[in-house]
Amino acid sequence: MNQDHSNQSGLGNKSVVPPEIKGWNWGAFLLNWIWGIGNSTYIALLMFVPLVNIILMFVLGAKGNEWAWKNRLWRDVEHFKKTQKKWSIAGGIIVFVILPLVFFSISNMLKGDAFNLSLETIKSNTEVTELLGSPIEHGFFVTGSIQIGGGSGKAILYYTVIGPKGEAEAYVIAEKEMGKWVLRELIVYEEEHKRKIIIITSQQKMHNKSFQR
């Protein structure tokens, strides 16, 4: 039975899709365009089209097995299943193990001198401590970017600050001049009460002001 089906794979729309391979394909869902190239299913390259990619992820998961069977020649059903299982395992490892580790590593790299300077400045601001309480800690992850070259550099950081009364988001722009980090902008925004506290602006280095937005 498998052999008959294998003779009818890779024939495009003329292929007969065995009922036993139908179902959800996690490899196609998780790895989408990479899986598409590996399985000659080039419609997956539409993942590079904004908005289309969101829908296509789920279409690939639902139709991946059928499309892969039609677009590639397989020895038999068993060969197909084993290959797709490997794609699923690879997708799970990349999405749930490797990517979080990469994100965690980048977040730790951003927790340098510019981050520490901004956090200490936030902790010492009376309006922030009145809003969030004390002590104030930072959230687990830091996002943004940092560029350093010689004695100069620039950092743009986003992270959560947490206190006994609640939490808020911190937005930071810092520049490194002659080996020393200087804060150019430092804003704390608390979503629940729509409260923004401008601690530092580029026009006025220390300008303690808060207002309702």
Biotite code that builds the C-alpha atoms (Angstrom):
import biotite.structure as struc

atoms = struc.array([
    struc.Atom([0.000, 0.000, 0.000], chain_id="A", res_id=1, res_name="MET", atom_name="CA", element="C"),
    struc.Atom([2.779, 2.446, 0.909], chain_id="A", res_id=2, res_name="ASN", atom_name="CA", element="C"),
    struc.Atom([4.621, 1.663, -2.247], chain_id="A", res_id=3, res_name="GLN", atom_name="CA", element="C"),
    struc.Atom([1.580, 2.508, -4.383], chain_id="A", res_id=4, res_name="ASP", atom_name="CA", element="C"),
    struc.Atom([1.232, 5.832, -2.616], chain_id="A", res_id=5, res_name="HIS", atom_name="CA", element="C"),
    struc.Atom([4.935, 6.606, -2.978], chain_id="A", res_id=6, res_name="SER", atom_name="CA", element="C"),
    struc.Atom([4.572, 6.219, -6.749], chain_id="A", res_id=7, res_name="ASN", atom_name="CA", element="C"),
    struc.Atom([1.949, 8.939, -6.651], chain_id="A", res_id=8, res_name="GLN", atom_name="CA", element="C"),
    struc.Atom([3.869, 11.518, -4.615], chain_id="A", res_id=9, res_name="SER", atom_name="CA", element="C"),
    struc.Atom([5.685, 14.454, -6.174], chain_id="A", res_id=10, res_name="GLY", atom_name="CA", element="C"),
    struc.Atom([3.184, 14.753, -9.033], chain_id="A", res_id=11, res_name="LEU", atom_name="CA", element="C"),
    struc.Atom([1.630, 18.042, -7.974], chain_id="A", res_id=12, res_name="GLY", atom_name="CA", element="C"),
    struc.Atom([-2.151, 18.084, -8.165], chain_id="A", res_id=13, res_name="ASN", atom_name="CA", element="C"),
    struc.Atom([-2.093, 14.641, -9.796], chain_id="A", res_id=14, res_name="LYS", atom_name="CA", element="C"),
    struc.Atom([-0.695, 13.101, -6.618], chain_id="A", res_id=15, res_name="SER", atom_name="CA", element="C"),
    struc.Atom([-2.963, 10.933, -4.504], chain_id="A", res_id=16, res_name="VAL", atom_name="CA", element="C"),
    struc.Atom([-2.575, 11.946, -0.840], chain_id="A", res_id=17, res_name="VAL", atom_name="CA", element="C"),
    struc.Atom([-2.736, 8.956, 1.546], chain_id="A", res_id=18, res_name="PRO", atom_name="CA", element="C"),
    struc.Atom([-5.296, 9.523, 4.317], chain_id="A", res_id=19, res_name="PRO", atom_name="CA", element="C"),
    struc.Atom([-2.781, 8.373, 6.958], chain_id="A", res_id=20, res_name="GLU", atom_name="CA", element="C"),
    struc.Atom([-0.501, 11.403, 6.394], chain_id="A", res_id=21, res_name="ILE", atom_name="CA", element="C"),
    struc.Atom([-3.226, 14.008, 6.697], chain_id="A", res_id=22, res_name="LYS", atom_name="CA", element="C"),
    struc.Atom([-3.204, 16.139, 9.825], chain_id="A", res_id=23, res_name="GLY", atom_name="CA", element="C"),
    struc.Atom([-1.344, 19.003, 11.468], chain_id="A", res_id=24, res_name="TRP", atom_name="CA", element="C"),
    struc.Atom([2.331, 19.549, 10.553], chain_id="A", res_id=25, res_name="ASN", atom_name="CA", element="C"),
    struc.Atom([4.253, 21.213, 13.391], chain_id="A", res_id=26, res_name="TRP", atom_name="CA", element="C"),
    struc.Atom([7.418, 21.502, 11.336], chain_id="A", res_id=27, res_name="GLY", atom_name="CA", element="C"),
    struc.Atom([5.612, 23.527, 8.685], chain_id="A", res_id=28, res_name="ALA", atom_name="CA", element="C"),
    struc.Atom([3.947, 25.684, 11.341], chain_id="A", res_id=29, res_name="PHE", atom_name="CA", element="C"),
    struc.Atom([7.077, 26.406, 13.380], chain_id="A", res_id=30, res_name="LEU", atom_name="CA", element="C"),
    struc.Atom([9.709, 26.632, 10.642], chain_id="A", res_id=31, res_name="LEU", atom_name="CA", element="C"),
    struc.Atom([7.402, 27.822, 7.817], chain_id="A", res_id=32, res_name="ASN", atom_name="CA", element="C"),
    struc.Atom([9.653, 29.171, 4.999], chain_id="A", res_id=33, res_name="TRP", atom_name="CA", element="C"),
    struc.Atom([12.637, 27.024, 6.018], chain_id="A", res_id=34, res_name="ILE", atom_name="CA", element="C"),
    struc.Atom([10.427, 23.958, 5.998], chain_id="A", res_id=35, res_name="TRP", atom_name="CA", element="C"),
    struc.Atom([8.971, 25.105, 2.671], chain_id="A", res_id=36, res_name="GLY", atom_name="CA", element="C"),
    struc.Atom([12.354, 25.166, 0.953], chain_id="A", res_id=37, res_name="ILE", atom_name="CA", element="C"),
    struc.Atom([13.270, 21.773, 2.386], chain_id="A", res_id=38, res_name="GLY", atom_name="CA", element="C"),
    struc.Atom([9.983, 20.277, 1.197], chain_id="A", res_id=39, res_name="ASN", atom_name="CA", element="C"),
    struc.Atom([9.780, 22.025, -2.193], chain_id="A", res_id=40, res_name="SER", atom_name="CA", element="C"),
    struc.Atom([6.700, 23.916, -1.008], chain_id="A", res_id=41, res_name="THR", atom_name="CA", element="C"),
    struc.Atom([7.685, 27.387, -2.122], chain_id="A", res_id=42, res_name="TYR", atom_name="CA", element="C"),
    struc.Atom([4.389, 29.007, -1.270], chain_id="A", res_id=43, res_name="ILE", atom_name="CA", element="C"),
    struc.Atom([5.903, 29.156, 2.215], chain_id="A", res_id=44, res_name="ALA", atom_name="CA", element="C"),
    struc.Atom([8.132, 32.005, 0.995], chain_id="A", res_id=45, res_name="LEU", atom_name="CA", element="C"),
    struc.Atom([5.059, 34.223, 1.308], chain_id="A", res_id=46, res_name="LEU", atom_name="CA", element="C"),
    struc.Atom([6.017, 34.307, 4.993], chain_id="A", res_id=47, res_name="MET", atom_name="CA", element="C"),
    struc.Atom([8.096, 37.352, 4.039], chain_id="A", res_id=48, res_name="PHE", atom_name="CA", element="C"),
    struc.Atom([4.916, 39.250, 3.104], chain_id="A", res_id=49, res_name="VAL", atom_name="CA", element="C"),
    struc.Atom([3.557, 41.246, 6.085], chain_id="A", res_id=50, res_name="PRO", atom_name="CA", element="C"),
    struc.Atom([0.106, 40.262, 7.353], chain_id="A", res_id=51, res_name="LEU", atom_name="CA", element="C"),
    struc.Atom([-0.027, 37.351, 4.900], chain_id="A", res_id=52, res_name="VAL", atom_name="CA", element="C"),
    struc.Atom([2.597, 35.587, 7.024], chain_id="A", res_id=53, res_name="ASN", atom_name="CA", element="C"),
    struc.Atom([0.338, 35.487, 10.103], chain_id="A", res_id=54, res_name="ILE", atom_name="CA", element="C"),
    struc.Atom([-2.384, 33.593, 8.255], chain_id="A", res_id=55, res_name="ILE", atom_name="CA", element="C"),
    struc.Atom([0.064, 31.479, 6.275], chain_id="A", res_id=56, res_name="LEU", atom_name="CA", element="C"),
    struc.Atom([1.610, 29.981, 9.415], chain_id="A", res_id=57, res_name="MET", atom_name="CA", element="C"),
    struc.Atom([-1.670, 28.274, 10.235], chain_id="A", res_id=58, res_name="PHE", atom_name="CA", element="C"),
    struc.Atom([-2.346, 27.329, 6.616], chain_id="A", res_id=59, res_name="VAL", atom_name="CA", element="C"),
    struc.Atom([1.058, 25.646, 6.458], chain_id="A", res_id=60, res_name="LEU", atom_name="CA", element="C"),
    struc.Atom([0.325, 23.758, 9.659], chain_id="A", res_id=61, res_name="GLY", atom_name="CA", element="C"),
    struc.Atom([-2.983, 22.497, 8.294], chain_id="A", res_id=62, res_name="ALA", atom_name="CA", element="C"),
    struc.Atom([-1.988, 21.876, 4.677], chain_id="A", res_id=63, res_name="LYS", atom_name="CA", element="C"),
    struc.Atom([1.720, 21.168, 5.071], chain_id="A", res_id=64, res_name="GLY", atom_name="CA", element="C"),
    struc.Atom([1.517, 17.386, 4.873], chain_id="A", res_id=65, res_name="ASN", atom_name="CA", element="C"),
    struc.Atom([-0.627, 17.461, 1.780], chain_id="A", res_id=66, res_name="GLU", atom_name="CA", element="C"),
    struc.Atom([1.540, 20.026, -0.011], chain_id="A", res_id=67, res_name="TRP", atom_name="CA", element="C"),
    struc.Atom([4.807, 18.300, 0.890], chain_id="A", res_id=68, res_name="ALA", atom_name="CA", element="C"),
    struc.Atom([3.479, 14.977, -0.411], chain_id="A", res_id=69, res_name="TRP", atom_name="CA", element="C"),
    struc.Atom([2.425, 16.546, -3.688], chain_id="A", res_id=70, res_name="LYS", atom_name="CA", element="C"),
    struc.Atom([5.589, 18.611, -4.196], chain_id="A", res_id=71, res_name="ASN", atom_name="CA", element="C"),
    struc.Atom([8.299, 16.035, -3.408], chain_id="A", res_id=72, res_name="ARG", atom_name="CA", element="C"),
    struc.Atom([8.892, 12.428, -4.363], chain_id="A", res_id=73, res_name="LEU", atom_name="CA", element="C"),
    struc.Atom([8.864, 10.168, -1.302], chain_id="A", res_id=74, res_name="TRP", atom_name="CA", element="C"),
    struc.Atom([9.872, 6.517, -1.070], chain_id="A", res_id=75, res_name="ARG", atom_name="CA", element="C"),
    struc.Atom([6.755, 5.641, 0.895], chain_id="A", res_id=76, res_name="ASP", atom_name="CA", element="C"),
    struc.Atom([4.470, 6.857, 3.651], chain_id="A", res_id=77, res_name="VAL", atom_name="CA", element="C"),
    struc.Atom([6.879, 5.735, 6.367], chain_id="A", res_id=78, res_name="GLU", atom_name="CA", element="C"),
    struc.Atom([9.691, 7.759, 4.808], chain_id="A", res_id=79, res_name="HIS", atom_name="CA", element="C"),
    struc.Atom([7.402, 10.785, 4.692], chain_id="A", res_id=80, res_name="PHE", atom_name="CA", element="C"),
    struc.Atom([6.317, 10.442, 8.318], chain_id="A", res_id=81, res_name="LYS", atom_name="CA", element="C"),
    struc.Atom([9.864, 10.013, 9.612], chain_id="A", res_id=82, res_name="LYS", atom_name="CA", element="C"),
    struc.Atom([11.046, 13.080, 7.710], chain_id="A", res_id=83, res_name="THR", atom_name="CA", element="C"),
    struc.Atom([8.170, 15.269, 8.907], chain_id="A", res_id=84, res_name="GLN", atom_name="CA", element="C"),
    struc.Atom([8.738, 14.102, 12.475], chain_id="A", res_id=85, res_name="LYS", atom_name="CA", element="C"),
    struc.Atom([12.346, 15.310, 12.224], chain_id="A", res_id=86, res_name="LYS", atom_name="CA", element="C"),
    struc.Atom([11.111, 18.691, 10.984], chain_id="A", res_id=87, res_name="TRP", atom_name="CA", element="C"),
    struc.Atom([8.714, 18.893, 13.933], chain_id="A", res_id=88, res_name="SER", atom_name="CA", element="C"),
    struc.Atom([11.455, 18.065, 16.448], chain_id="A", res_id=89, res_name="ILE", atom_name="CA", element="C"),
    struc.Atom([13.816, 20.600, 14.846], chain_id="A", res_id=90, res_name="ALA", atom_name="CA", element="C"),
    struc.Atom([11.109, 23.258, 14.930], chain_id="A", res_id=91, res_name="GLY", atom_name="CA", element="C"),
    struc.Atom([10.394, 22.597, 18.591], chain_id="A", res_id=92, res_name="GLY", atom_name="CA", element="C"),
    struc.Atom([14.075, 22.792, 19.531], chain_id="A", res_id=93, res_name="ILE", atom_name="CA", element="C"),
    struc.Atom([14.614, 26.042, 17.642], chain_id="A", res_id=94, res_name="ILE", atom_name="CA", element="C"),
    struc.Atom([11.445, 27.807, 18.794], chain_id="A", res_id=95, res_name="VAL", atom_name="CA", element="C"),
    struc.Atom([11.272, 26.603, 22.398], chain_id="A", res_id=96, res_name="PHE", atom_name="CA", element="C"),
    struc.Atom([14.961, 26.146, 23.260], chain_id="A", res_id=97, res_name="VAL", atom_name="CA", element="C"),
    struc.Atom([17.360, 28.019, 20.982], chain_id="A", res_id=98, res_name="ILE", atom_name="CA", element="C"),
    struc.Atom([15.370, 31.225, 20.416], chain_id="A", res_id=99, res_name="LEU", atom_name="CA", element="C"),
    struc.Atom([14.663, 31.775, 24.146], chain_id="A", res_id=100, res_name="PRO", atom_name="CA", element="C"),
    struc.Atom([18.364, 31.235, 24.889], chain_id="A", res_id=101, res_name="LEU", atom_name="CA", element="C"),
    struc.Atom([19.330, 33.771, 22.206], chain_id="A", res_id=102, res_name="VAL", atom_name="CA", element="C"),
    struc.Atom([16.785, 36.267, 23.545], chain_id="A", res_id=103, res_name="PHE", atom_name="CA", element="C"),
    struc.Atom([18.015, 35.703, 27.097], chain_id="A", res_id=104, res_name="PHE", atom_name="CA", element="C"),
    struc.Atom([21.646, 36.230, 26.004], chain_id="A", res_id=105, res_name="SER", atom_name="CA", element="C"),
    struc.Atom([20.815, 39.466, 24.172], chain_id="A", res_id=106, res_name="ILE", atom_name="CA", element="C"),
    struc.Atom([18.831, 40.698, 27.172], chain_id="A", res_id=107, res_name="SER", atom_name="CA", element="C"),
    struc.Atom([21.809, 40.058, 29.453], chain_id="A", res_id=108, res_name="ASN", atom_name="CA", element="C"),
    struc.Atom([24.133, 41.875, 27.049], chain_id="A", res_id=109, res_name="MET", atom_name="CA", element="C"),
    struc.Atom([21.895, 44.953, 27.273], chain_id="A", res_id=110, res_name="LEU", atom_name="CA", element="C"),
    struc.Atom([22.153, 44.956, 31.080], chain_id="A", res_id=111, res_name="LYS", atom_name="CA", element="C"),
    struc.Atom([25.400, 46.919, 31.068], chain_id="A", res_id=112, res_name="GLY", atom_name="CA", element="C"),
    struc.Atom([26.510, 50.273, 32.438], chain_id="A", res_id=113, res_name="ASP", atom_name="CA", element="C"),
    struc.Atom([23.841, 52.251, 30.566], chain_id="A", res_id=114, res_name="ALA", atom_name="CA", element="C"),
    struc.Atom([21.117, 50.013, 31.979], chain_id="A", res_id=115, res_name="PHE", atom_name="CA", element="C"),
    struc.Atom([22.511, 50.206, 35.508], chain_id="A", res_id=116, res_name="ASN", atom_name="CA", element="C"),
    struc.Atom([22.746, 53.998, 35.321], chain_id="A", res_id=117, res_name="LEU", atom_name="CA", element="C"),
    struc.Atom([19.144, 54.307, 34.163], chain_id="A", res_id=118, res_name="SER", atom_name="CA", element="C"),
    struc.Atom([17.842, 51.922, 36.826], chain_id="A", res_id=119, res_name="LEU", atom_name="CA", element="C"),
    struc.Atom([19.641, 53.728, 39.656], chain_id="A", res_id=120, res_name="GLU", atom_name="CA", element="C"),
    struc.Atom([18.272, 57.042, 38.378], chain_id="A", res_id=121, res_name="THR", atom_name="CA", element="C"),
    struc.Atom([14.744, 55.616, 38.337], chain_id="A", res_id=122, res_name="ILE", atom_name="CA", element="C"),
    struc.Atom([15.125, 54.248, 41.870], chain_id="A", res_id=123, res_name="LYS", atom_name="CA", element="C"),
    struc.Atom([16.248, 57.643, 43.163], chain_id="A", res_id=124, res_name="SER", atom_name="CA", element="C"),
    struc.Atom([13.339, 59.528, 41.560], chain_id="A", res_id=125, res_name="ASN", atom_name="CA", element="C"),
    struc.Atom([10.727, 60.472, 44.173], chain_id="A", res_id=126, res_name="THR", atom_name="CA", element="C"),
    struc.Atom([7.800, 60.554, 41.724], chain_id="A", res_id=127, res_name="GLU", atom_name="CA", element="C"),
    struc.Atom([8.516, 57.014, 40.585], chain_id="A", res_id=128, res_name="VAL", atom_name="CA", element="C"),
    struc.Atom([8.849, 55.702, 44.116], chain_id="A", res_id=129, res_name="THR", atom_name="CA", element="C"),
    struc.Atom([5.589, 57.432, 45.089], chain_id="A", res_id=130, res_name="GLU", atom_name="CA", element="C"),
    struc.Atom([3.895, 55.814, 42.087], chain_id="A", res_id=131, res_name="LEU", atom_name="CA", element="C"),
    struc.Atom([5.334, 52.302, 42.362], chain_id="A", res_id=132, res_name="LEU", atom_name="CA", element="C"),
    struc.Atom([6.525, 52.118, 45.944], chain_id="A", res_id=133, res_name="GLY", atom_name="CA", element="C"),
    struc.Atom([9.921, 50.946, 47.175], chain_id="A", res_id=134, res_name="SER", atom_name="CA", element="C"),
    struc.Atom([12.017, 48.926, 46.611], chain_id="A", res_id=135, res_name="PRO", atom_name="CA", element="C"),
    struc.Atom([11.917, 49.082, 42.820], chain_id="A", res_id=136, res_name="ILE", atom_name="CA", element="C"),
    struc.Atom([13.260, 46.170, 40.808], chain_id="A", res_id=137, res_name="GLU", atom_name="CA", element="C"),
    struc.Atom([13.604, 45.586, 37.079], chain_id="A", res_id=138, res_name="HIS", atom_name="CA", element="C"),
    struc.Atom([11.775, 42.978, 35.028], chain_id="A", res_id=139, res_name="GLY", atom_name="CA", element="C"),
    struc.Atom([13.449, 39.851, 33.723], chain_id="A", res_id=140, res_name="PHE", atom_name="CA", element="C"),
    struc.Atom([14.026, 40.956, 30.130], chain_id="A", res_id=141, res_name="PHE", atom_name="CA", element="C"),
    struc.Atom([15.554, 44.060, 28.573], chain_id="A", res_id=142, res_name="VAL", atom_name="CA", element="C"),
    struc.Atom([14.994, 44.841, 24.896], chain_id="A", res_id=143, res_name="THR", atom_name="CA", element="C"),
    struc.Atom([16.437, 47.458, 22.568], chain_id="A", res_id=144, res_name="GLY", atom_name="CA", element="C"),
    struc.Atom([19.838, 47.989, 21.008], chain_id="A", res_id=145, res_name="SER", atom_name="CA", element="C"),
    struc.Atom([23.328, 49.081, 21.947], chain_id="A", res_id=146, res_name="ILE", atom_name="CA", element="C"),
    struc.Atom([26.241, 50.213, 19.801], chain_id="A", res_id=147, res_name="GLN", atom_name="CA", element="C"),
    struc.Atom([29.723, 50.746, 21.176], chain_id="A", res_id=148, res_name="ILE", atom_name="CA", element="C"),
    struc.Atom([32.850, 51.837, 19.320], chain_id="A", res_id=149, res_name="GLY", atom_name="CA", element="C"),
    struc.Atom([35.947, 52.965, 21.158], chain_id="A", res_id=150, res_name="GLY", atom_name="CA", element="C"),
    struc.Atom([35.010, 55.526, 23.786], chain_id="A", res_id=151, res_name="GLY", atom_name="CA", element="C"),
    struc.Atom([31.636, 56.333, 22.253], chain_id="A", res_id=152, res_name="SER", atom_name="CA", element="C"),
    struc.Atom([28.330, 54.531, 21.930], chain_id="A", res_id=153, res_name="GLY", atom_name="CA", element="C"),
    struc.Atom([24.564, 54.717, 22.028], chain_id="A", res_id=154, res_name="LYS", atom_name="CA", element="C"),
    struc.Atom([21.962, 52.604, 23.812], chain_id="A", res_id=155, res_name="ALA", atom_name="CA", element="C"),
    struc.Atom([18.185, 52.462, 23.405], chain_id="A", res_id=156, res_name="ILE", atom_name="CA", element="C"),
    struc.Atom([16.583, 50.318, 26.082], chain_id="A", res_id=157, res_name="LEU", atom_name="CA", element="C"),
    struc.Atom([13.107, 49.212, 27.118], chain_id="A", res_id=158, res_name="TYR", atom_name="CA", element="C"),
    struc.Atom([12.364, 47.323, 30.315], chain_id="A", res_id=159, res_name="TYR", atom_name="CA", element="C"),
    struc.Atom([9.818, 46.916, 33.102], chain_id="A", res_id=160, res_name="THR", atom_name="CA", element="C"),
    struc.Atom([10.270, 48.381, 36.561], chain_id="A", res_id=161, res_name="VAL", atom_name="CA", element="C"),
    struc.Atom([8.308, 46.796, 39.392], chain_id="A", res_id=162, res_name="ILE", atom_name="CA", element="C"),
    struc.Atom([7.425, 48.061, 42.860], chain_id="A", res_id=163, res_name="GLY", atom_name="CA", element="C"),
    struc.Atom([5.045, 47.050, 45.666], chain_id="A", res_id=164, res_name="PRO", atom_name="CA", element="C"),
    struc.Atom([2.289, 49.288, 44.222], chain_id="A", res_id=165, res_name="LYS", atom_name="CA", element="C"),
    struc.Atom([2.550, 48.214, 40.608], chain_id="A", res_id=166, res_name="GLY", atom_name="CA", element="C"),
    struc.Atom([4.740, 48.220, 37.530], chain_id="A", res_id=167, res_name="GLU", atom_name="CA", element="C"),
    struc.Atom([5.639, 50.539, 34.662], chain_id="A", res_id=168, res_name="ALA", atom_name="CA", element="C"),
    struc.Atom([7.687, 50.618, 31.480], chain_id="A", res_id=169, res_name="GLU", atom_name="CA", element="C"),
    struc.Atom([11.031, 52.403, 31.271], chain_id="A", res_id=170, res_name="ALA", atom_name="CA", element="C"),
    struc.Atom([12.277, 53.995, 28.040], chain_id="A", res_id=171, res_name="TYR", atom_name="CA", element="C"),
    struc.Atom([15.955, 54.943, 27.918], chain_id="A", res_id=172, res_name="VAL", atom_name="CA", element="C"),
    struc.Atom([18.281, 56.684, 25.488], chain_id="A", res_id=173, res_name="ILE", atom_name="CA", element="C"),
    struc.Atom([21.885, 56.923, 26.611], chain_id="A", res_id=174, res_name="ALA", atom_name="CA", element="C"),
    struc.Atom([25.112, 57.977, 24.905], chain_id="A", res_id=175, res_name="GLU", atom_name="CA", element="C"),
    struc.Atom([28.678, 57.108, 25.734], chain_id="A", res_id=176, res_name="LYS", atom_name="CA", element="C"),
    struc.Atom([31.042, 60.066, 25.631], chain_id="A", res_id=177, res_name="GLU", atom_name="CA", element="C"),
    struc.Atom([34.761, 59.689, 26.308], chain_id="A", res_id=178, res_name="MET", atom_name="CA", element="C"),
    struc.Atom([34.144, 56.336, 27.942], chain_id="A", res_id=179, res_name="GLY", atom_name="CA", element="C"),
    struc.Atom([31.313, 57.534, 30.207], chain_id="A", res_id=180, res_name="LYS", atom_name="CA", element="C"),
    struc.Atom([27.585, 56.868, 29.767], chain_id="A", res_id=181, res_name="TRP", atom_name="CA", element="C"),
    struc.Atom([25.232, 59.850, 29.901], chain_id="A", res_id=182, res_name="VAL", atom_name="CA", element="C"),
    struc.Atom([21.441, 59.574, 29.986], chain_id="A", res_id=183, res_name="LEU", atom_name="CA", element="C"),
    struc.Atom([19.742, 61.639, 27.277], chain_id="A", res_id=184, res_name="ARG", atom_name="CA", element="C"),
    struc.Atom([16.162, 60.519, 27.772], chain_id="A", res_id=185, res_name="GLU", atom_name="CA", element="C"),
    struc.Atom([14.582, 58.578, 30.593], chain_id="A", res_id=186, res_name="LEU", atom_name="CA", element="C"),
    struc.Atom([10.816, 58.150, 30.782], chain_id="A", res_id=187, res_name="ILE", atom_name="CA", element="C"),
    struc.Atom([8.687, 55.918, 32.993], chain_id="A", res_id=188, res_name="VAL", atom_name="CA", element="C"),
    struc.Atom([5.135, 55.160, 31.870], chain_id="A", res_id=189, res_name="TYR", atom_name="CA", element="C"),
    struc.Atom([2.514, 53.447, 34.012], chain_id="A", res_id=190, res_name="GLU", atom_name="CA", element="C"),
    struc.Atom([-0.304, 52.025, 31.901], chain_id="A", res_id=191, res_name="GLU", atom_name="CA", element="C"),
    struc.Atom([-3.083, 51.579, 34.468], chain_id="A", res_id=192, res_name="GLU", atom_name="CA", element="C"),
    struc.Atom([-3.349, 55.279, 35.368], chain_id="A", res_id=193, res_name="HIS", atom_name="CA", element="C"),
    struc.Atom([-1.859, 56.583, 32.100], chain_id="A", res_id=194, res_name="LYS", atom_name="CA", element="C"),
    struc.Atom([0.888, 58.242, 34.107], chain_id="A", res_id=195, res_name="ARG", atom_name="CA", element="C"),
    struc.Atom([4.063, 59.386, 32.429], chain_id="A", res_id=196, res_name="LYS", atom_name="CA", element="C"),
    struc.Atom([7.050, 60.596, 34.407], chain_id="A", res_id=197, res_name="ILE", atom_name="CA", element="C"),
    struc.Atom([9.736, 62.371, 32.432], chain_id="A", res_id=198, res_name="ILE", atom_name="CA", element="C"),
    struc.Atom([12.925, 62.083, 34.447], chain_id="A", res_id=199, res_name="ILE", atom_name="CA", element="C"),
    struc.Atom([15.396, 63.244, 31.798], chain_id="A", res_id=200, res_name="ILE", atom_name="CA", element="C"),
    struc.Atom([14.960, 64.769, 28.360], chain_id="A", res_id=201, res_name="THR", atom_name="CA", element="C"),
    struc.Atom([17.553, 65.533, 25.715], chain_id="A", res_id=202, res_name="SER", atom_name="CA", element="C"),
    struc.Atom([16.783, 69.238, 26.056], chain_id="A", res_id=203, res_name="GLN", atom_name="CA", element="C"),
    struc.Atom([17.108, 69.309, 29.826], chain_id="A", res_id=204, res_name="GLN", atom_name="CA", element="C"),
    struc.Atom([19.178, 66.593, 31.482], chain_id="A", res_id=205, res_name="LYS", atom_name="CA", element="C"),
    struc.Atom([17.371, 66.605, 34.803], chain_id="A", res_id=206, res_name="MET", atom_name="CA", element="C"),
    struc.Atom([13.775, 67.713, 34.459], chain_id="A", res_id=207, res_name="HIS", atom_name="CA", element="C"),
    struc.Atom([11.506, 66.100, 37.009], chain_id="A", res_id=208, res_name="ASN", atom_name="CA", element="C"),
    struc.Atom([8.026, 66.468, 35.698], chain_id="A", res_id=209, res_name="LYS", atom_name="CA", element="C"),
    struc.Atom([4.969, 64.285, 35.618], chain_id="A", res_id=210, res_name="SER", atom_name="CA", element="C"),
    struc.Atom([1.635, 64.721, 33.917], chain_id="A", res_id=211, res_name="PHE", atom_name="CA", element="C"),
    struc.Atom([-1.499, 62.853, 33.012], chain_id="A", res_id=212, res_name="GLN", atom_name="CA", element="C"),
    struc.Atom([-1.731, 61.754, 29.384], chain_id="A", res_id=213, res_name="ARG", atom_name="CA", element="C"),
])
